[in-house]
Amino acid sequence: MFRFTLCAALSLPALLLAADVNSSSAASRPVTFAKDIAPILQERCQECHHVGAMAPMSLVTYEETRPWARAIKDRVVKHQMPPWHIDMHVGITKFKNDMSLSDEQIATISRWADSGAPQGDLKDMPAPKPWPAENEWKAAKELGQPDIVVKSTPYTMQAHHQDVWWRPTVDIGVTEPRWVKAVEIRPGTMPGRRITHHAVAYLVQNDPDSLAPGTDLLLNSRAYMMEWAIGKGYDQYRANTGKLILPGSQISWDVHLHAVGQEIRDNVELALWLYPKGEEPKYRTYLTGFQALRGFQGSKAAGGTRNVDIAPNSISTSDNYTTLQKAARIENFQPHMHLRGKAMAVDAILPDGTIQNISYVGNFNFNWMTNYIFEDEAAPVFPKGTMIHVTAWYDNTRANPNNPDPDEWVGFGDRTVDEMGHAWMNVTYISDEEYSDWASKHKSPSRASR
C-alpha cells in the first residue's frame, strides 16, 4: 500500500526519472558468471557443451568457461551460436524448438566478456543441470522411450578412404498397422557420429498413400521417413497427424559416411513413437525435399541438364518451383546444402499471384543442419496450386571459410565436396474445404519482401 500511495503521488516526470534511474542501475550492475551467465548457458548451451557431449569444450563451470569468454562473445554476437541461423525477421518467426538467444541475453554475454568475465558470488550459481546419458534419445525427455527402434546392419568405415554410401534394408517388425507420431535418427555410438555425414530412412511398403500427392510411382516407390544430419533433433508431428506403417514394411537406409583417420564400426538407428493401438490420426504428413536445383530427378521445372554448376571463385544462385497438388500446411523448414552453401530462401506463390515469405536462412552452416519446427498456429497453410519457390546461394570463393578449394568447378553430387540444394519440409495435405475454413479465420497473406 505504501508503494502504491507513494507512486501515485509522484508526477509523471518524476516517474519517468525513477524508471530511468532503475534502468541505468540495472545496466551498470556488474555482470557475473554465477548470477547472469550460468543460467543462460544452462538454458541454451550446455546440452551440447558438457563433458562427454558433442561440443569440443564444456561450459558448465566457471573454470571451464572463462578461457572461452571472448570467443563466446564473438560467436553469439555473430549469431553463429547457438546454431540457430534462420532470420527471425523474415516469414515465420515462431518455432517449437527455438534455441536462439534474445537480444538481451546477447548483450549480457557481451558485457560480461568486455568487463573481464568476472566469476561473481558462488552463492548465486544455479544448481547443476542433470544431463541424460550420451545414448539417450532426445525425444525421450518429452515422449518417454520409443516404442520401436530399427537398426541398420552395421558397417565398418576405414581410417582412410573415399566417402561411402551404406544402403542396407531392414524390417521394421510390426505385425499390425500402426501410426507413428514422432521419429528420431542417430548413429548408434558417439564414435559413429564422427563418421556419419547424414542418414536418410525411407519407408518401403505396398501403400501408394505413403507417397506424397503428385509422386510419380514409376520413379519412386519409397517414402521419406526422416533425414538426419549433424545438429538435427527429432520430428514430432502435430496432434492428429502421423505416418502409417503396415505389416511387412521395411526401412531402406541411405547413410553417407566419411573417413576420420580411425577405423570405426557402427550402425544407425531409427526410433519410432507410436499412437496407442486403435487411435488413427486424421492426417498423414509427408517429408518432402523441395528443390532449389533445376533438372533434379523427377523435377518438371525448365532449365539446363546439369543440376548445379558453380564456377571457381564465384557466388552462384539456383532456384526451382514445386506446385502443391492439394491444399497443404507446411510444418517445418530444414535447408540442406554442402560446403559452398551460403543461404536459402523459401517463398510461396499463391494462385492469385500473392507472394508470401516462409523462411530465410542467410547464414547457412554446413556443420549444423538445424530443423526449424513451426509453432502450430504459425505454420503456413496454402491452397492447391500454390508454388513453393526455393532459392539457394553458393559461395565458392576464399571468403567462405568452409570452402575446400575455391579454384574448383563444383557440380551436383552426394560427396561433401559436391553440392546439393533442397529444403526438407514436412507437408500435411488437407481438403479444399478445410483450406477455405482456415482462410476465413486468417488474414490473407500479403506480399512480403526480404
C-alpha positions in Angstrom: 0.0 0.0 0.0 2.8 2.4 0.9 4.5 1.9 -2.5 1.2 2.5 -4.4 0.5 5.6 -2.4 4.0 7.0 -3.0 4.0 6.2 -6.7 0.5 7.7 -7.1 1.7 10.9 -5.5 4.7 11.3 -8.0 4.3 13.4 -11.0 4.8 11.9 -14.5 8.3 13.5 -14.9 9.3 12.0 -11.5 8.0 8.6 -12.5 10.0 8.7 -15.8 13.1 9.8 -13.9 12.7 6.9 -11.4 12.3 4.5 -14.3 15.4 5.9 -15.9 17.4 5.6 -12.7 16.3 1.9 -12.3 17.2 1.1 -15.9 20.6 2.8 -15.6 21.2 1.0 -12.3 20.4 -2.4 -13.9 22.7 -1.6 -16.8 25.5 -0.5 -14.6 25.3 -3.6 -12.3 28.3 -5.9 -12.8 27.5 -8.9 -14.9 28.9 -12.1 -13.3 29.2 -15.7 -14.4 27.4 -17.0 -11.3 24.3 -14.8 -11.4 23.9 -13.9 -15.1 25.9 -16.1 -17.5 25.5 -19.6 -16.0 21.7 -19.5 -16.3 21.9 -18.6 -20.0 24.5 -21.4 -20.6 22.2 -23.9 -18.9 19.2 -22.9 -20.9 20.8 -22.6 -24.3 24.3 -24.1 -24.5 25.1 -26.8 -22.0 23.1 -29.6 -23.8 26.0 -29.8 -26.2 28.7 -28.1 -24.1 29.1 -30.5 -21.2 31.6 -33.3 -20.5 31.0 -36.2 -22.8 28.7 -34.3 -25.2 29.4 -33.5 -28.8 30.9 -30.0 -28.4 34.7 -29.6 -28.1 34.6 -27.9 -24.8 32.4 -27.9 -21.6 30.8 -24.7 -20.5 29.4 -25.8 -17.2 31.7 -24.4 -14.6 33.4 -21.0 -14.4 36.8 -22.6 -14.7 35.8 -24.4 -17.9 34.1 -21.3 -19.4 36.4 -18.4 -18.5 39.1 -19.2 -21.2 36.5 -19.0 -23.9 34.8 -15.7 -22.8 36.0 -13.7 -25.9 35.2 -16.5 -28.3 31.8 -17.0 -26.8 31.0 -13.3 -27.2 32.2 -13.4 -30.9 30.0 -16.4 -31.7 26.8 -15.1 -30.1 27.2 -11.6 -31.5 27.5 -13.1 -35.0 24.6 -15.4 -34.3 26.8 -18.4 -35.0 26.0 -20.0 -31.7 23.6 -21.4 -30.6 23.2 -22.9 -34.1 20.0 -21.0 -34.9 20.7 -19.4 -38.3 17.2 -18.6 -39.5 16.4 -14.9 -40.0 13.8 -14.1 -37.3 12.6 -11.1 -39.2 11.5 -13.0 -42.3 8.4 -15.1 -42.7 7.6 -17.5 -39.9 9.1 -16.3 -36.6 7.6 -18.7 -34.0 9.1 -22.1 -33.5 8.6 -25.1 -31.2 12.3 -25.7 -30.9 13.6 -22.1 -30.8 17.1 -22.3 -29.2 18.2 -18.8 -30.2 19.4 -16.1 -27.7 17.4 -13.0 -27.1 19.0 -9.6 -27.8 19.1 -9.1 -24.1 21.0 -12.3 -23.5 23.5 -11.5 -26.2 24.1 -8.1 -24.6 24.6 -9.7 -21.2 27.2 -12.1 -22.5 29.0 -9.2 -24.3 29.0 -7.1 -21.2 30.4 -10.0 -19.2 33.2 -10.7 -21.7 34.1 -7.0 -22.0 34.3 -6.5 -18.3 36.9 -9.2 -17.8 34.5 -12.2 -17.3 34.1 -12.0 -13.5 33.0 -15.1 -11.6 30.8 -13.4 -9.0 29.4 -14.9 -5.8 29.2 -18.7 -6.0 26.1 -18.5 -3.9 24.3 -17.1 -7.0 25.2 -20.2 -9.1 22.1 -22.2 -10.2 22.0 -25.8 -9.2 23.8 -28.1 -11.8 21.6 -29.3 -14.5 21.4 -33.1 -14.9 22.0 -34.4 -18.5 20.9 -37.6 -20.0 23.3 -40.4 -20.9 25.1 -39.9 -24.2 23.0 -42.6 -25.8 19.7 -41.2 -24.6 17.1 -40.3 -27.3 16.5 -36.5 -27.5 12.7 -37.0 -27.7 12.6 -39.2 -24.6 12.6 -36.2 -22.4 9.2 -35.3 -23.8 7.8 -38.5 -25.1 9.4 -41.3 -23.0 11.3 -44.2 -24.5 10.5 -45.1 -28.1 8.1 -47.9 -28.9 10.3 -49.3 -31.7 14.0 -49.0 -32.6 15.0 -50.0 -36.1 18.8 -50.6 -36.5 20.7 -50.7 -39.8 23.1 -53.6 -40.3 26.5 -52.4 -39.0 29.2 -51.0 -41.2 33.0 -50.5 -40.9 34.5 -47.3 -42.1 38.2 -47.5 -42.8 40.5 -44.9 -41.3 41.5 -43.5 -44.7 39.0 -43.9 -47.6 36.8 -42.1 -50.0 33.3 -41.3 -48.9 31.0 -44.3 -48.6 27.2 -44.7 -49.0 25.8 -47.5 -46.9 22.4 -48.7 -48.2 21.0 -51.7 -46.4 17.3 -52.6 -46.0 15.9 -53.9 -42.7 12.5 -55.0 -41.5 10.6 -52.8 -39.1 8.9 -55.8 -37.4 5.3 -54.6 -37.0 2.6 -57.2 -37.2 -0.4 -54.9 -37.5 -0.9 -51.4 -38.9 0.4 -48.7 -36.6 0.6 -44.9 -36.7 3.7 -43.0 -35.9 3.6 -39.7 -34.1 7.4 -39.0 -33.8 10.7 -40.2 -35.3 14.3 -39.7 -34.4 17.6 -40.9 -36.1 21.0 -41.2 -34.6 24.3 -43.0 -35.1 24.4 -45.9 -32.6 27.5 -44.7 -30.7 29.4 -41.5 -30.1 32.3 -42.6 -32.4 29.8 -43.3 -35.1 28.7 -39.6 -35.1 32.2 -38.7 -36.2 31.9 -40.6 -39.5 28.2 -40.2 -40.2 27.6 -37.2 -42.5 23.9 -37.8 -42.9 21.4 -40.6 -42.9 18.1 -40.9 -44.7 15.5 -43.5 -43.7 12.9 -44.5 -46.4 9.7 -46.3 -45.7 9.2 -49.2 -48.1 5.8 -50.8 -48.2 2.9 -51.6 -50.6 0.9 -48.5 -49.9 0.7 -45.8 -52.5 -0.8 -43.4 -49.9 2.6 -43.4 -48.2 3.8 -41.2 -51.1 3.1 -37.5 -51.4 0.3 -36.5 -53.8 1.8 -36.0 -57.3 4.6 -38.5 -56.8 5.4 -40.5 -60.0 5.0 -44.1 -58.8 7.3 -45.3 -61.7 10.1 -43.1 -60.4 9.7 -43.6 -56.7 8.3 -46.4 -54.5 9.9 -45.2 -51.3 8.6 -42.6 -48.9 10.8 -40.4 -46.8 10.6 -41.3 -43.1 13.2 -39.0 -41.8 16.5 -37.4 -42.7 19.2 -36.9 -40.1 22.3 -34.7 -40.3 24.7 -33.1 -37.8 22.8 -30.9 -35.4 19.3 -32.2 -36.1 16.9 -33.4 -33.4 13.7 -35.3 -33.9 10.5 -34.9 -35.9 7.3 -34.8 -33.8 4.1 -34.5 -35.8 1.3 -32.2 -34.7 -1.8 -33.7 -33.0 -4.0 -35.8 -35.2 -1.2 -36.2 -37.7 1.2 -39.1 -38.4 2.7 -41.7 -40.7 1.2 -45.2 -41.2 3.4 -48.3 -41.2 2.0 -51.6 -42.3 2.9 -55.3 -41.5 5.9 -56.3 -43.7 7.2 -52.7 -44.0 10.9 -52.0 -44.2 13.3 -49.2 -43.7 15.7 -48.6 -46.6 18.8 -46.7 -45.4 20.9 -44.3 -47.3 23.9 -43.4 -45.0 26.7 -41.1 -46.1 30.0 -41.9 -44.3 33.4 -40.3 -44.4 36.8 -41.3 -43.0 38.3 -39.5 -40.0 41.7 -41.2 -39.6 40.4 -44.0 -37.3 38.6 -47.3 -38.2 35.1 -47.1 -36.7 32.4 -49.8 -36.8 28.8 -48.7 -36.0 25.2 -48.6 -37.2 22.4 -46.0 -37.4 19.2 -46.3 -35.5 15.6 -45.1 -36.1 13.3 -44.6 -33.1 9.5 -44.6 -33.6 7.0 -43.3 -31.1 3.5 -44.7 -31.9 0.0 -43.6 -31.3 -1.9 -46.0 -29.0 -3.4 -49.1 -30.7 -6.7 -48.2 -32.4 -6.0 -44.5 -32.5 -5.9 -43.3 -36.1 -4.9 -39.7 -36.8 -6.9 -37.8 -39.4 -3.9 -36.6 -41.5 -0.8 -38.0 -43.0 2.3 -35.9 -43.1 4.9 -36.2 -45.9 8.6 -35.3 -45.6 9.4 -33.5 -48.9 12.6 -32.3 -50.4 11.6 -29.1 -52.2 14.3 -28.5 -54.8 16.3 -25.3 -55.4 18.1 -27.1 -58.3 17.0 -27.3 -61.9 17.0 -30.6 -63.7 16.8 -32.7 -60.5 15.5 -36.2 -60.9 11.7 -36.1 -61.1 11.6 -32.4 -61.4 9.5 -31.0 -64.3 11.0 -27.5 -64.0 12.6 -25.9 -67.0 16.3 -25.5 -67.0 19.6 -27.0 -68.0 20.6 -30.6 -67.9 23.1 -30.1 -65.1 21.7 -29.8 -61.5 24.3 -27.3 -60.3 27.3 -25.8 -62.0 29.3 -23.4 -59.8 32.3 -21.6 -61.4 35.5 -21.2 -59.4 35.8 -18.0 -57.3 32.2 -17.1 -57.7 28.9 -16.7 -55.9 26.1 -18.6 -57.6 22.3 -18.9 -57.3 19.9 -21.6 -58.2 16.1 -21.8 -57.8 13.2 -24.1 -58.5 9.4 -24.2 -58.2 7.2 -27.1 -57.0 3.4 -26.9 -57.3 1.3 -28.2 -54.5 -1.1 -30.8 -55.8 -3.5 -30.3 -52.9 -4.1 -27.7 -50.2 -1.4 -28.1 -47.6 0.1 -27.0 -44.3 3.9 -26.6 -44.1 5.2 -27.8 -40.7 8.9 -27.0 -40.7 12.0 -25.9 -42.7 15.4 -27.5 -42.8 17.8 -26.2 -45.5 20.2 -28.8 -47.0 23.4 -27.8 -48.9 27.1 -28.7 -48.6 30.3 -26.8 -48.0 29.6 -24.0 -50.5 26.1 -23.4 -49.2 25.6 -19.7 -48.2 21.9 -19.0 -47.9 18.4 -20.4 -48.7 15.0 -18.8 -49.0 11.6 -20.5 -49.3 8.6 -18.5 -50.6 5.1 -19.4 -51.6 3.4 -18.0 -54.7 -0.3 -18.4 -54.3 -2.7 -18.9 -57.3 -3.7 -15.3 -57.1 -0.1 -14.1 -57.5 0.4 -13.2 -53.9 3.9 -13.9 -52.7 4.4 -15.0 -49.0 7.9 -15.4 -47.5 8.1 -18.7 -45.5 11.7 -18.8 -44.2 15.1 -17.5 -44.9 18.5 -18.7 -43.6 21.1 -16.1 -44.6 24.0 -17.7 -42.7 23.9 -21.4 -43.6 26.4 -23.5 -41.8 27.1 -27.0 -43.2 28.1 -28.3 -39.7 24.6 -27.6 -38.4 21.6 -28.9 -40.3 19.1 -27.3 -38.0 15.5 -28.2 -38.4 13.2 -25.2 -37.7 9.8 -26.5 -36.5 7.0 -24.0 -36.8 4.6 -23.4 -33.9 1.2 -25.0 -34.7 -0.6 -21.6 -35.1 2.3 -20.1 -37.1 2.6 -23.0 -39.6 1.5 -21.6 -43.0 -1.4 -23.1 -44.9 -1.7 -22.8 -48.7 -4.4 -23.6 -51.4 -4.0 -26.2 -54.1 -1.9 -24.8 -57.0 0.5 -22.8 -54.7 4.1 -22.9 -56.0 6.8 -23.4 -53.4 9.8 -21.4 -54.6 13.2 -22.4 -53.2 16.3 -20.3 -53.8 19.8 -21.3 -52.8 23.0 -19.3 -52.9 26.5 -20.8 -53.0 29.8 -19.1 -52.1 32.7 -20.7 -54.0 35.2 -18.0 -53.0 38.0 -17.7 -50.5 35.7 -15.6 -48.3 33.9 -18.9 -47.4 35.9 -20.4 -44.5 34.4 -23.9 -45.2 35.4 -23.9 -48.9 37.9 -26.7 -49.5 39.1 -25.3 -52.9 37.7 -22.1 -54.4 39.6 -22.8 -57.7 37.5 -25.9 -58.5 34.3 -26.1 -60.5 31.5 -27.6 -58.4 28.7 -29.8 -59.6 25.9 -31.8 -58.2 26.7 -34.9 -56.2 26.5 -36.8 -52.9 30.0 -36.1 -51.8 30.7 -33.4 -49.3 32.8 -31.5 -51.8 29.9 -31.7 -54.3 26.7 -29.6 -53.9 23.0 -30.1 -53.3 20.2 -27.7 -52.6 16.8 -28.5 -51.2 14.5 -27.7 -48.3 13.3 -30.5 -46.2 9.7 -29.8 -45.1 7.0 -31.9 -43.6 3.8 -31.3 -45.6 0.3 -32.1 -44.3 -2.3 -32.2 -47.1 -5.8 -31.0 -46.3 -9.1 -30.7 -48.3 -10.1 -27.6 -50.2 -13.0 -27.2 -47.7 -10.5 -27.2 -44.8 -8.4 -24.7 -46.5 -11.3 -22.4 -47.1 -12.3 -22.7 -43.4 -8.7 -21.9 -42.4 -8.5 -18.9 -44.8 -11.8 -17.5 -43.5 -10.3 -17.3 -40.0 -6.9 -15.9 -41.0 -5.9 -12.7 -42.8 -5.0 -13.2 -46.4 -1.2 -13.3 -46.7 0.2 -10.1 -48.1 3.2 -9.7 -50.4 6.4 -9.6 -48.4 10.0 -8.8 -49.2 13.4 -9.5 -47.9 
